[in-house]
Amino acid sequence: MKLNPLERLVREIDNRESDEIKEELYTHIIEWLDEKTCPVCADWPDEHAKHCTICDGTRKIYIDYSHLYIPE
């Protein structure tokens, strides 16, 4: 099973010290990331989509909107 970079990072974080990092990462994902269908391989057959270099075969991309945040 191929994982996108965010899923891979979350799965690699396992020790107690990193629980805080996991929590922050999950918060960021929930608040700022929007999951979209990969525009490159959306119309490719499944066999070809496995080799997409944009989404690593997951058929998903994430748009990060945190740079648009304007503090009050």
CHARMM-style PDB file with segment names, atoms N, HN, CA, C and O in Angstrom:
ATOM      1  N   MET     1       0.847  -1.180   0.000  1.00  0.00      PROA
ATOM      2  CA  MET     1       0.000   0.000   0.000  1.00  0.00      PROA
ATOM      3  C   MET     1       0.889   1.238   0.000  1.00  0.00      PROA
ATOM      4  O   MET     1       1.768   1.379   0.850  1.00  0.00      PROA
ATOM      5  N   LYS     2       0.658   2.122  -0.943  1.00  0.00      PROA
ATOM      6  HN  LYS     2      -0.057   2.007  -1.633  1.00  0.00      PROA
ATOM      7  CA  LYS     2       1.420   3.370  -0.991  1.00  0.00      PROA
ATOM      8  C   LYS     2       0.726   4.406  -0.116  1.00  0.00      PROA
ATOM      9  O   LYS     2      -0.502   4.496  -0.089  1.00  0.00      PROA
ATOM     10  N   LEU     3       1.525   5.179   0.592  1.00  0.00      PROA
ATOM     11  HN  LEU     3       2.522   5.106   0.570  1.00  0.00      PROA
ATOM     12  CA  LEU     3       0.998   6.238   1.451  1.00  0.00      PROA
ATOM     13  C   LEU     3       1.427   7.580   0.896  1.00  0.00      PROA
ATOM     14  O   LEU     3       2.516   7.711   0.337  1.00  0.00      PROA
ATOM     15  N   ASN     4       0.580   8.566   1.048  1.00  0.00      PROA
ATOM     16  HN  ASN     4      -0.304   8.460   1.502  1.00  0.00      PROA
ATOM     17  CA  ASN     4       1.009   9.897   0.664  1.00  0.00      PROA
ATOM     18  C   ASN     4       1.968  10.401   1.742  1.00  0.00      PROA
ATOM     19  O   ASN     4       2.034   9.808   2.819  1.00  0.00      PROA
ATOM     20  N   PRO     5       2.708  11.472   1.482  1.00  0.00      PROA
ATOM     21  CA  PRO     5       3.735  11.920   2.440  1.00  0.00      PROA
ATOM     22  C   PRO     5       3.191  12.221   3.837  1.00  0.00      PROA
ATOM     23  O   PRO     5       3.866  11.936   4.826  1.00  0.00      PROA
ATOM     24  N   LEU     6       1.992  12.788   3.940  1.00  0.00      PROA
ATOM     25  HN  LEU     6       1.444  13.020   3.137  1.00  0.00      PROA
ATOM     26  CA  LEU     6       1.444  13.076   5.267  1.00  0.00      PROA
ATOM     27  C   LEU     6       1.122  11.794   6.026  1.00  0.00      PROA
ATOM     28  O   LEU     6       1.432  11.686   7.212  1.00  0.00      PROA
ATOM     29  N   GLU     7       0.513  10.838   5.366  1.00  0.00      PROA
ATOM     30  HN  GLU     7       0.261  10.926   4.403  1.00  0.00      PROA
ATOM     31  CA  GLU     7       0.197   9.570   6.022  1.00  0.00      PROA
ATOM     32  C   GLU     7       1.467   8.848   6.448  1.00  0.00      PROA
ATOM     33  O   GLU     7       1.518   8.262   7.530  1.00  0.00      PROA
ATOM     34  N   ARG     8       2.499   8.890   5.597  1.00  0.00      PROA
ATOM     35  HN  ARG     8       2.458   9.366   4.719  1.00  0.00      PROA
ATOM     36  CA  ARG     8       3.770   8.248   5.918  1.00  0.00      PROA
ATOM     37  C   ARG     8       4.380   8.880   7.167  1.00  0.00      PROA
ATOM     38  O   ARG     8       4.855   8.168   8.051  1.00  0.00      PROA
ATOM     39  N   LEU     9       4.371  10.213   7.245  1.00  0.00      PROA
ATOM     40  HN  LEU     9       3.985  10.792   6.526  1.00  0.00      PROA
ATOM     41  CA  LEU     9       4.929  10.922   8.391  1.00  0.00      PROA
ATOM     42  C   LEU     9       4.194  10.564   9.673  1.00  0.00      PROA
ATOM     43  O   LEU     9       4.824  10.299  10.697  1.00  0.00      PROA
ATOM     44  N   VAL    10       2.872  10.554   9.624  1.00  0.00      PROA
ATOM     45  HN  VAL    10       2.360  10.769   8.792  1.00  0.00      PROA
ATOM     46  CA  VAL    10       2.068  10.243  10.811  1.00  0.00      PROA
ATOM     47  C   VAL    10       2.351   8.818  11.287  1.00  0.00      PROA
ATOM     48  O   VAL    10       2.449   8.574  12.490  1.00  0.00      PROA
ATOM     49  N   ARG    11       2.480   7.893  10.367  1.00  0.00      PROA
ATOM     50  HN  ARG    11       2.401   8.091   9.390  1.00  0.00      PROA
ATOM     51  CA  ARG    11       2.732   6.495  10.752  1.00  0.00      PROA
ATOM     52  C   ARG    11       4.133   6.298  11.313  1.00  0.00      PROA
ATOM     53  O   ARG    11       4.348   5.380  12.104  1.00  0.00      PROA
ATOM     54  N   GLU    12       5.083   7.128  10.927  1.00  0.00      PROA
ATOM     55  HN  GLU    12       4.907   7.874  10.284  1.00  0.00      PROA
ATOM     56  CA  GLU    12       6.453   7.000  11.409  1.00  0.00      PROA
ATOM     57  C   GLU    12       6.627   7.591  12.811  1.00  0.00      PROA
ATOM     58  O   GLU    12       7.588   7.252  13.503  1.00  0.00      PROA
ATOM     59  N   ILE    13       5.735   8.448  13.229  1.00  0.00      PROA
ATOM     60  HN  ILE    13       4.955   8.723  12.667  1.00  0.00      PROA
ATOM     61  CA  ILE    13       5.827   9.071  14.545  1.00  0.00      PROA
ATOM     62  C   ILE    13       5.180   8.130  15.555  1.00  0.00      PROA
ATOM     63  O   ILE    13       3.963   7.947  15.548  1.00  0.00      PROA
ATOM     64  N   ASP    14       6.002   7.528  16.430  1.00  0.00      PROA
ATOM     65  HN  ASP    14       6.991   7.676  16.436  1.00  0.00      PROA
ATOM     66  CA  ASP    14       5.452   6.528  17.336  1.00  0.00      PROA
ATOM     67  C   ASP    14       5.772   6.739  18.820  1.00  0.00      PROA
ATOM     68  O   ASP    14       5.001   6.279  19.662  1.00  0.00      PROA
ATOM     69  N   ASN    15       6.842   7.394  19.171  1.00  0.00      PROA
ATOM     70  HN  ASN    15       7.468   7.768  18.487  1.00  0.00      PROA
ATOM     71  CA  ASN    15       7.207   7.461  20.587  1.00  0.00      PROA
ATOM     72  C   ASN    15       6.370   8.478  21.360  1.00  0.00      PROA
ATOM     73  O   ASN    15       5.662   9.294  20.770  1.00  0.00      PROA
ATOM     74  N   ARG    16       6.463   8.416  22.686  1.00  0.00      PROA
ATOM     75  HN  ARG    16       7.038   7.753  23.165  1.00  0.00      PROA
ATOM     76  CA  ARG    16       5.631   9.270  23.549  1.00  0.00      PROA
ATOM     77  C   ARG    16       5.897  10.751  23.355  1.00  0.00      PROA
ATOM     78  O   ARG    16       4.975  11.565  23.399  1.00  0.00      PROA
ATOM     79  N   GLU    17       7.164  11.101  23.140  1.00  0.00      PROA
ATOM     80  HN  GLU    17       7.913  10.439  23.104  1.00  0.00      PROA
ATOM     81  CA  GLU    17       7.527  12.503  22.967  1.00  0.00      PROA
ATOM     82  C   GLU    17       6.854  13.110  21.744  1.00  0.00      PROA
ATOM     83  O   GLU    17       6.622  14.318  21.692  1.00  0.00      PROA
ATOM     84  N   SER    18       6.551  12.300  20.793  1.00  0.00      PROA
ATOM     85  HN  SER    18       6.739  11.319  20.835  1.00  0.00      PROA
ATOM     86  CA  SER    18       5.994  12.824  19.553  1.00  0.00      PROA
ATOM     87  C   SER    18       4.461  12.916  19.553  1.00  0.00      PROA
ATOM     88  O   SER    18       3.880  13.319  18.546  1.00  0.00      PROA
ATOM     89  N   ASP    19       3.805  12.558  20.641  1.00  0.00      PROA
ATOM     90  HN  ASP    19       4.278  12.230  21.459  1.00  0.00      PROA
ATOM     91  CA  ASP    19       2.343  12.677  20.703  1.00  0.00      PROA
ATOM     92  C   ASP    19       1.896  14.109  20.457  1.00  0.00      PROA
ATOM     93  O   ASP    19       0.877  14.351  19.810  1.00  0.00      PROA
ATOM     94  N   GLU    20       2.663  15.053  20.977  1.00  0.00      PROA
ATOM     95  HN  GLU    20       3.491  14.857  21.503  1.00  0.00      PROA
ATOM     96  CA  GLU    20       2.339  16.465  20.779  1.00  0.00      PROA
ATOM     97  C   GLU    20       2.474  16.844  19.293  1.00  0.00      PROA
ATOM     98  O   GLU    20       1.658  17.593  18.756  1.00  0.00      PROA
ATOM     99  N   ILE    21       3.505  16.318  18.653  1.00  0.00      PROA
ATOM    100  HN  ILE    21       4.168  15.710  19.090  1.00  0.00      PROA
ATOM    101  CA  ILE    21       3.699  16.579  17.228  1.00  0.00      PROA
ATOM    102  C   ILE    21       2.537  15.994  16.429  1.00  0.00      PROA
ATOM    103  O   ILE    21       2.019  16.641  15.519  1.00  0.00      PROA
ATOM    104  N   LYS    22       2.128  14.767  16.770  1.00  0.00      PROA
ATOM    105  HN  LYS    22       2.549  14.242  17.509  1.00  0.00      PROA
ATOM    106  CA  LYS    22       0.990  14.143  16.094  1.00  0.00      PROA
ATOM    107  C   LYS    22      -0.264  15.000  16.228  1.00  0.00      PROA
ATOM    108  O   LYS    22      -0.985  15.223  15.256  1.00  0.00      PROA
ATOM    109  N   GLU    23      -0.513  15.474  17.441  1.00  0.00      PROA
ATOM    110  HN  GLU    23       0.073  15.293  18.231  1.00  0.00      PROA
ATOM    111  CA  GLU    23      -1.703  16.292  17.684  1.00  0.00      PROA
ATOM    112  C   GLU    23      -1.676  17.560  16.840  1.00  0.00      PROA
ATOM    113  O   GLU    23      -2.686  17.928  16.241  1.00  0.00      PROA
ATOM    114  N   GLU    24      -0.535  18.223  16.790  1.00  0.00      PROA
ATOM    115  HN  GLU    24       0.286  17.923  17.277  1.00  0.00      PROA
ATOM    116  CA  GLU    24      -0.400  19.427  15.979  1.00  0.00      PROA
ATOM    117  C   GLU    24      -0.583  19.122  14.493  1.00  0.00      PROA
ATOM    118  O   GLU    24      -1.222  19.882  13.765  1.00  0.00      PROA
ATOM    119  N   LEU    25      -0.024  18.021  14.064  1.00  0.00      PROA
ATOM    120  HN  LEU    25       0.495  17.403  14.655  1.00  0.00      PROA
ATOM    121  CA  LEU    25      -0.131  17.635  12.669  1.00  0.00      PROA
ATOM    122  C   LEU    25      -1.581  17.324  12.301  1.00  0.00      PROA
ATOM    123  O   LEU    25      -2.057  17.773  11.258  1.00  0.00      PROA
ATOM    124  N   TYR    26      -2.277  16.577  13.124  1.00  0.00      PROA
ATOM    125  HN  TYR    26      -1.890  16.213  13.971  1.00  0.00      PROA
ATOM    126  CA  TYR    26      -3.684  16.283  12.878  1.00  0.00      PROA
ATOM    127  C   TYR    26      -4.513  17.561  12.843  1.00  0.00      PROA
ATOM    128  O   TYR    26      -5.390  17.715  11.992  1.00  0.00      PROA
ATOM    129  N   THR    27      -4.236  18.474  13.765  1.00  0.00      PROA
ATOM    130  HN  THR    27      -3.523  18.349  14.456  1.00  0.00      PROA
ATOM    131  CA  THR    27      -4.949  19.753  13.790  1.00  0.00      PROA
ATOM    132  C   THR    27      -4.722  20.508  12.493  1.00  0.00      PROA
ATOM    133  O   THR    27      -5.661  21.051  11.911  1.00  0.00      PROA
ATOM    134  N   HSD    28      -3.487  20.542  12.046  1.00  0.00      PROA
ATOM    135  HN  HSD    28      -2.724  20.101  12.519  1.00  0.00      PROA
ATOM    136  CA  HSD    28      -3.179  21.226  10.791  1.00  0.00      PROA
ATOM    137  C   HSD    28      -3.916  20.582   9.619  1.00  0.00      PROA
ATOM    138  O   HSD    28      -4.477  21.273   8.769  1.00  0.00      PROA
ATOM    139  N   ILE    29      -3.906  19.259   9.586  1.00  0.00      PROA
ATOM    140  HN  ILE    29      -3.450  18.698  10.277  1.00  0.00      PROA
ATOM    141  CA  ILE    29      -4.579  18.541   8.499  1.00  0.00      PROA
ATOM    142  C   ILE    29      -6.071  18.863   8.494  1.00  0.00      PROA
ATOM    143  O   ILE    29      -6.642  19.146   7.441  1.00  0.00      PROA
ATOM    144  N   ILE    30      -6.689  18.823   9.641  1.00  0.00      PROA
ATOM    145  HN  ILE    30      -6.225  18.593  10.497  1.00  0.00      PROA
ATOM    146  CA  ILE    30      -8.134  19.065   9.733  1.00  0.00      PROA
ATOM    147  C   ILE    30      -8.488  20.504   9.383  1.00  0.00      PROA
ATOM    148  O   ILE    30      -9.465  20.745   8.675  1.00  0.00      PROA
ATOM    149  N   GLU    31      -7.705  21.464   9.872  1.00  0.00      PROA
ATOM    150  HN  GLU    31      -6.911  21.268  10.448  1.00  0.00      PROA
ATOM    151  CA  GLU    31      -8.049  22.869   9.697  1.00  0.00      PROA
ATOM    152  C   GLU    31      -7.611  23.458   8.359  1.00  0.00      PROA
ATOM    153  O   GLU    31      -8.279  24.347   7.831  1.00  0.00      PROA
ATOM    154  N   TRP    32      -6.506  22.978   7.807  1.00  0.00      PROA
ATOM    155  HN  TRP    32      -5.964  22.256   8.236  1.00  0.00      PROA
ATOM    156  CA  TRP    32      -5.920  23.690   6.675  1.00  0.00      PROA
ATOM    157  C   TRP    32      -5.794  22.905   5.381  1.00  0.00      PROA
ATOM    158  O   TRP    32      -5.596  23.505   4.325  1.00  0.00      PROA
ATOM    159  N   LEU    33      -5.902  21.598   5.426  1.00  0.00      PROA
ATOM    160  HN  LEU    33      -6.062  21.110   6.284  1.00  0.00      PROA
ATOM    161  CA  LEU    33      -5.708  20.827   4.208  1.00  0.00      PROA
ATOM    162  C   LEU    33      -7.028  20.402   3.596  1.00  0.00      PROA
ATOM    163  O   LEU    33      -7.959  20.007   4.297  1.00  0.00      PROA
ATOM    164  N   ASP    34      -7.090  20.489   2.307  1.00  0.00      PROA
ATOM    165  HN  ASP    34      -6.333  20.811   1.737  1.00  0.00      PROA
ATOM    166  CA  ASP    34      -8.268  20.068   1.569  1.00  0.00      PROA
ATOM    167  C   ASP    34      -7.850  18.934   0.650  1.00  0.00      PROA
ATOM    168  O   ASP    34      -6.939  19.093  -0.162  1.00  0.00      PROA
ATOM    169  N   GLU    35      -8.505  17.797   0.773  1.00  0.00      PROA
ATOM    170  HN  GLU    35      -9.244  17.667   1.433  1.00  0.00      PROA
ATOM    171  CA  GLU    35      -8.171  16.643  -0.055  1.00  0.00      PROA
ATOM    172  C   GLU    35      -8.912  16.736  -1.384  1.00  0.00      PROA
ATOM    173  O   GLU    35     -10.127  16.929  -1.420  1.00  0.00      PROA
ATOM    174  N   LYS    36      -8.165  16.598  -2.466  1.00  0.00      PROA
ATOM    175  HN  LYS    36      -7.178  16.441  -2.437  1.00  0.00      PROA
ATOM    176  CA  LYS    36      -8.735  16.665  -3.818  1.00  0.00      PROA
ATOM    177  C   LYS    36      -8.297  15.435  -4.604  1.00  0.00      PROA
ATOM    178  O   LYS    36      -7.320  14.774  -4.253  1.00  0.00      PROA
ATOM    179  N   THR    37      -9.024  15.144  -5.657  1.00  0.00      PROA
ATOM    180  HN  THR    37      -9.817  15.681  -5.942  1.00  0.00      PROA
ATOM    181  CA  THR    37      -8.628  14.091  -6.583  1.00  0.00      PROA
ATOM    182  C   THR    37      -7.435  14.594  -7.389  1.00  0.00      PROA
ATOM    183  O   THR    37      -7.402  15.750  -7.809  1.00  0.00      PROA
ATOM    184  N   CYS    38      -6.472  13.729  -7.598  1.00  0.00      PROA
ATOM    185  HN  CYS    38      -6.499  12.790  -7.257  1.00  0.00      PROA
ATOM    186  CA  CYS    38      -5.277  14.106  -8.359  1.00  0.00      PROA
ATOM    187  C   CYS    38      -5.696  14.499  -9.777  1.00  0.00      PROA
ATOM    188  O   CYS    38      -6.305  13.693 -10.481  1.00  0.00      PROA
ATOM    189  N   PRO    39      -5.381  15.716 -10.204  1.00  0.00      PROA
ATOM    190  CA  PRO    39      -5.788  16.157 -11.541  1.00  0.00      PROA
ATOM    191  C   PRO    39      -4.996  15.492 -12.670  1.00  0.00      PROA
ATOM    192  O   PRO    39      -5.433  15.493 -13.821  1.00  0.00      PROA
ATOM    193  N   VAL    40      -3.855  14.935 -12.348  1.00  0.00      PROA
ATOM    194  HN  VAL    40      -3.500  14.934 -11.414  1.00  0.00      PROA
ATOM    195  CA  VAL    40      -3.008  14.326 -13.376  1.00  0.00      PROA
ATOM    196  C   VAL    40      -3.513  12.932 -13.761  1.00  0.00      PROA
ATOM    197  O   VAL    40      -3.636  12.622 -14.946  1.00  0.00      PROA
ATOM    198  N   CYS    41      -3.802  12.097 -12.764  1.00  0.00      PROA
ATOM    199  HN  CYS    41      -3.702  12.349 -11.802  1.00  0.00      PROA
ATOM    200  CA  CYS    41      -4.137  10.706 -13.072  1.00  0.00      PROA
ATOM    201  C   CYS    41      -5.619  10.383 -12.906  1.00  0.00      PROA
ATOM    202  O   CYS    41      -5.994   9.210 -12.917  1.00  0.00      PROA
ATOM    203  N   ALA    42      -6.458  11.388 -12.753  1.00  0.00      PROA
ATOM    204  HN  ALA    42      -6.153  12.340 -12.744  1.00  0.00      PROA
ATOM    205  CA  ALA    42      -7.884  11.156 -12.517  1.00  0.00      PROA
ATOM    206  C   ALA    42      -8.538  10.315 -13.613  1.00  0.00      PROA
ATOM    207  O   ALA    42      -9.416   9.502 -13.326  1.00  0.00      PROA
ATOM    208  N   ASP    43      -8.127  10.501 -14.839  1.00  0.00      PROA
ATOM    209  HN  ASP    43      -7.414  11.162 -15.073  1.00  0.00      PROA
ATOM    210  CA  ASP    43      -8.760   9.756 -15.928  1.00  0.00      PROA
ATOM    211  C   ASP    43      -7.874   8.617 -16.450  1.00  0.00      PROA
ATOM    212  O   ASP    43      -8.156   8.053 -17.507  1.00  0.00      PROA
ATOM    213  N   TRP    44      -6.822   8.281 -15.727  1.00  0.00      PROA
ATOM    214  HN  TRP    44      -6.594   8.740 -14.868  1.00  0.00      PROA
ATOM    215  CA  TRP    44      -5.959   7.175 -16.113  1.00  0.00      PROA
ATOM    216  C   TRP    44      -6.556   5.852 -15.631  1.00  0.00      PROA
ATOM    217  O   TRP    44      -7.284   5.835 -14.639  1.00  0.00      PROA
ATOM    218  N   PRO    45      -6.265   4.764 -16.301  1.00  0.00      PROA
ATOM    219  CA  PRO    45      -6.660   3.441 -15.783  1.00  0.00      PROA
ATOM    220  C   PRO    45      -5.906   3.163 -14.473  1.00  0.00      PROA
ATOM    221  O   PRO    45      -4.824   3.705 -14.250  1.00  0.00      PROA
ATOM    222  N   ASP    46      -6.476   2.326 -13.621  1.00  0.00      PROA
ATOM    223  HN  ASP    46      -7.355   1.885 -13.802  1.00  0.00      PROA
ATOM    224  CA  ASP    46      -5.875   2.028 -12.315  1.00  0.00      PROA
ATOM    225  C   ASP    46      -4.427   1.557 -12.428  1.00  0.00      PROA
ATOM    226  O   ASP    46      -3.580   1.940 -11.622  1.00  0.00      PROA
ATOM    227  N   GLU    47      -4.152   0.742 -13.411  1.00  0.00      PROA
ATOM    228  HN  GLU    47      -4.840   0.431 -14.066  1.00  0.00      PROA
ATOM    229  CA  GLU    47      -2.797   0.201 -13.569  1.00  0.00      PROA
ATOM    230  C   GLU    47      -1.773   1.312 -13.818  1.00  0.00      PROA
ATOM    231  O   GLU    47      -0.652   1.241 -13.314  1.00  0.00      PROA
ATOM    232  N   HSD    48      -2.144   2.321 -14.579  1.00  0.00      PROA
ATOM    233  HN  HSD    48      -3.055   2.378 -14.988  1.00  0.00      PROA
ATOM    234  CA  HSD    48      -1.229   3.437 -14.862  1.00  0.00      PROA
ATOM    235  C   HSD    48      -1.167   4.418 -13.695  1.00  0.00      PROA
ATOM    236  O   HSD    48      -0.111   4.984 -13.414  1.00  0.00      PROA
ATOM    237  N   ALA    49      -2.287   4.619 -13.019  1.00  0.00      PROA
ATOM    238  HN  ALA    49      -3.146   4.160 -13.247  1.00  0.00      PROA
ATOM    239  CA  ALA    49      -2.337   5.578 -11.907  1.00  0.00      PROA
ATOM    240  C   ALA    49      -1.404   5.188 -10.767  1.00  0.00      PROA
ATOM    241  O   ALA    49      -0.964   6.052 -10.009  1.00  0.00      PROA
ATOM    242  N   LYS    50      -1.100   3.911 -10.636  1.00  0.00      PROA
ATOM    243  HN  LYS    50      -1.457   3.210 -11.252  1.00  0.00      PROA
ATOM    244  CA  LYS    50      -0.180   3.454  -9.579  1.00  0.00      PROA
ATOM    245  C   LYS    50       1.195   4.102  -9.710  1.00  0.00      PROA
ATOM    246  O   LYS    50       1.946   4.175  -8.738  1.00  0.00      PROA
ATOM    247  N   HSD    51       1.521   4.571 -10.911  1.00  0.00      PROA
ATOM    248  HN  HSD    51       0.911   4.512 -11.701  1.00  0.00      PROA
ATOM    249  CA  HSD    51       2.844   5.125 -11.167  1.00  0.00      PROA
ATOM    250  C   HSD    51       2.856   6.655 -11.268  1.00  0.00      PROA
ATOM    251  O   HSD    51       3.845   7.240 -11.709  1.00  0.00      PROA
ATOM    252  N   CYS    52       1.779   7.290 -10.869  1.00  0.00      PROA
ATOM    253  HN  CYS    52       0.975   6.815 -10.511  1.00  0.00      PROA
ATOM    254  CA  CYS    52       1.695   8.750 -10.922  1.00  0.00      PROA
ATOM    255  C   CYS    52       2.712   9.358  -9.955  1.00  0.00      PROA
ATOM    256  O   CYS    52       2.740   9.005  -8.776  1.00  0.00      PROA
ATOM    257  N   THR    53       3.542  10.267 -10.452  1.00  0.00      PROA
ATOM    258  HN  THR    53       3.520  10.554 -11.409  1.00  0.00      PROA
ATOM    259  CA  THR    53       4.571  10.885  -9.605  1.00  0.00      PROA
ATOM    260  C   THR    53       4.034  12.083  -8.825  1.00  0.00      PROA
ATOM    261  O   THR    53       4.709  12.589  -7.927  1.00  0.00      PROA
ATOM    262  N   ILE    54       2.844  12.534  -9.154  1.00  0.00      PROA
ATOM    263  HN  ILE    54       2.296  12.124  -9.883  1.00  0.00      PROA
ATOM    264  CA  ILE    54       2.262  13.669  -8.433  1.00  0.00      PROA
ATOM    265  C   ILE    54       1.635  13.207  -7.112  1.00  0.00      PROA
ATOM    266  O   ILE    54       1.855  13.828  -6.072  1.00  0.00      PROA
ATOM    267  N   CYS    55       0.865  12.135  -7.150  1.00  0.00      PROA
ATOM    268  HN  CYS    55       0.686  11.631  -7.994  1.00  0.00      PROA
ATOM    269  CA  CYS    55       0.159  11.667  -5.940  1.00  0.00      PROA
ATOM    270  C   CYS    55       0.731  10.356  -5.405  1.00  0.00      PROA
ATOM    271  O   CYS    55       0.188   9.797  -4.452  1.00  0.00      PROA
ATOM    272  N   ASP    56       1.803   9.858  -5.993  1.00  0.00      PROA
ATOM    273  HN  ASP    56       2.244  10.311  -6.767  1.00  0.00      PROA
ATOM    274  CA  ASP    56       2.417   8.581  -5.599  1.00  0.00      PROA
ATOM    275  C   ASP    56       1.437   7.415  -5.676  1.00  0.00      PROA
ATOM    276  O   ASP    56       1.529   6.470  -4.892  1.00  0.00      PROA
ATOM    277  N   GLY    57       0.506   7.480  -6.612  1.00  0.00      PROA
ATOM    278  HN  GLY    57       0.431   8.248  -7.248  1.00  0.00      PROA
ATOM    279  CA  GLY    57      -0.422   6.384  -6.822  1.00  0.00      PROA
ATOM    280  C   GLY    57      -1.625   6.368  -5.907  1.00  0.00      PROA
ATOM    281  O   GLY    57      -2.425   5.434  -5.968  1.00  0.00      PROA
ATOM    282  N   THR    58      -1.779   7.372  -5.063  1.00  0.00      PROA
ATOM    283  HN  THR    58      -1.129   8.130  -5.014  1.00  0.00      PROA
ATOM    284  CA  THR    58      -2.917   7.396  -4.132  1.00  0.00      PROA
ATOM    285  C   THR    58      -4.170   8.005  -4.746  1.00  0.00      PROA
ATOM    286  O   THR    58      -5.270   7.851  -4.215  1.00  0.00      PROA
ATOM    287  N   ARG    59      -3.994   8.704  -5.876  1.00  0.00      PROA
ATOM    288  HN  ARG    59      -3.101   8.829  -6.307  1.00  0.00      PROA
ATOM    289  CA  ARG    59      -5.067   9.428  -6.567  1.00  0.00      PROA
ATOM    290  C   ARG    59      -5.609  10.594  -5.733  1.00  0.00      PROA
ATOM    291  O   ARG    59      -6.705  11.087  -5.999  1.00  0.00      PROA
ATOM    292  N   LYS    60      -4.842  11.039  -4.720  1.00  0.00      PROA
ATOM    293  HN  LYS    60      -3.951  10.638  -4.504  1.00  0.00      PROA
ATOM    294  CA  LYS    60      -5.246  12.167  -3.884  1.00  0.00      PROA
ATOM    295  C   LYS    60      -4.109  13.182  -3.819  1.00  0.00      PROA
ATOM    296  O   LYS    60      -2.934  12.815  -3.803  1.00  0.00      PROA
ATOM    297  N   ILE    61      -4.471  14.450  -3.782  1.00  0.00      PROA
ATOM    298  HN  ILE    61      -5.426  14.748  -3.795  1.00  0.00      PROA
ATOM    299  CA  ILE    61      -3.504  15.500  -3.488  1.00  0.00      PROA
ATOM    300  C   ILE    61      -4.101  16.349  -2.370  1.00  0.00      PROA
ATOM    301  O   ILE    61      -5.307  16.311  -2.127  1.00  0.00      PROA
ATOM    302  N   TYR    62      -3.268  17.098  -1.708  1.00  0.00      PROA
ATOM    303  HN  TYR    62      -2.288  17.129  -1.905  1.00  0.00      PROA
ATOM    304  CA  TYR    62      -3.717  17.937  -0.598  1.00  0.00      PROA
ATOM    305  C   TYR    62      -3.333  19.372  -0.881  1.00  0.00      PROA
ATOM    306  O   TYR    62      -2.186  19.668  -1.218  1.00  0.00      PROA
ATOM    307  N   ILE    63      -4.290  20.249  -0.743  1.00  0.00      PROA
ATOM    308  HN  ILE    63      -5.221  20.009  -0.470  1.00  0.00      PROA
ATOM    309  CA  ILE    63      -4.057  21.676  -0.918  1.00  0.00      PROA
ATOM    310  C   ILE    63      -3.946  22.280   0.479  1.00  0.00      PROA
ATOM    311  O   ILE    63      -4.847  22.130   1.304  1.00  0.00      PROA
ATOM    312  N   ASP    64      -2.834  22.964   0.733  1.00  0.00      PROA
ATOM    313  HN  ASP    64      -2.102  23.086   0.063  1.00  0.00      PROA
ATOM    314  CA  ASP    64      -2.588  23.564   2.048  1.00  0.00      PROA
ATOM    315  C   ASP    64      -2.954  25.039   1.987  1.00  0.00      PROA
ATOM    316  O   ASP    64      -2.335  25.811   1.255  1.00  0.00      PROA
ATOM    317  N   TYR    65      -3.960  25.423   2.758  1.00  0.00      PROA
ATOM    318  HN  TYR    65      -4.463  24.795   3.352  1.00  0.00      PROA
ATOM    319  CA  TYR    65      -4.429  26.808   2.764  1.00  0.00      PROA
ATOM    320  C   TYR    65      -3.891  27.622   3.942  1.00  0.00      PROA
ATOM    321  O   TYR    65      -4.313  28.761   4.142  1.00  0.00      PROA
ATOM    322  N   SER    66      -2.970  27.061   4.722  1.00  0.00      PROA
ATOM    323  HN  SER    66      -2.627  26.136   4.560  1.00  0.00      PROA
ATOM    324  CA  SER    66      -2.491  27.765   5.914  1.00  0.00      PROA
ATOM    325  C   SER    66      -1.779  29.063   5.583  1.00  0.00      PROA
ATOM    326  O   SER    66      -1.762  29.979   6.405  1.00  0.00      PROA
ATOM    327  N   HSD    67      -1.190  29.165   4.397  1.00  0.00      PROA
ATOM    328  HN  HSD    67      -1.204  28.421   3.729  1.00  0.00      PROA
ATOM    329  CA  HSD    67      -0.499  30.404   4.033  1.00  0.00      PROA
ATOM    330  C   HSD    67      -1.473  31.565   3.835  1.00  0.00      PROA
ATOM    331  O   HSD    67      -1.056  32.722   3.779  1.00  0.00      PROA
ATOM    332  N   LEU    68      -2.755  31.265   3.728  1.00  0.00      PROA
ATOM    333  HN  LEU    68      -3.094  30.326   3.773  1.00  0.00      PROA
ATOM    334  CA  LEU    68      -3.767  32.310   3.566  1.00  0.00      PROA
ATOM    335  C   LEU    68      -4.286  32.857   4.891  1.00  0.00      PROA
ATOM    336  O   LEU    68      -5.062  33.812   4.912  1.00  0.00      PROA
ATOM    337  N   TYR    69      -3.854  32.250   6.002  1.00  0.00      PROA
ATOM    338  HN  TYR    69      -3.223  31.474   5.986  1.00  0.00      PROA
ATOM    339  CA  TYR    69      -4.319  32.641   7.332  1.00  0.00      PROA
ATOM    340  C   TYR    69      -3.833  34.049   7.671  1.00  0.00      PROA
ATOM    341  O   TYR    69      -2.648  34.358   7.545  1.00  0.00      PROA
ATOM    342  N   ILE    70      -4.750  34.879   8.094  1.00  0.00      PROA
ATOM    343  HN  ILE    70      -5.712  34.627   8.196  1.00  0.00      PROA
ATOM    344  CA  ILE    70      -4.426  36.231   8.520  1.00  0.00      PROA
ATOM    345  C   ILE    70      -4.776  36.336  10.008  1.00  0.00      PROA
ATOM    346  O   ILE    70      -5.955  36.314  10.362  1.00  0.00      PROA
ATOM    347  N   PRO    71      -3.776  36.448  10.882  1.00  0.00      PROA
ATOM    348  CA  PRO    71      -4.061  36.525  12.323  1.00  0.00      PROA
ATOM    349  C   PRO    71      -4.886  37.771  12.648  1.00  0.00      PROA
ATOM    350  O   PRO    71      -4.718  38.829  12.042  1.00  0.00      PROA
ATOM    351  N   GLU    72      -5.751  37.615  13.589  1.00  0.00      PROA
ATOM    352  HN  GLU    72      -5.887  36.755  14.081  1.00  0.00      PROA
ATOM    353  CA  GLU    72      -6.618  38.738  13.993  1.00  0.00      PROA
ATOM    354  C   GLU    72      -5.912  39.706  14.901  1.00  0.00      PROA
ATOM    355  OT1 GLU    72      -6.504  40.698  15.325  1.00  0.00      PROA
TER     356      GLU     72
END
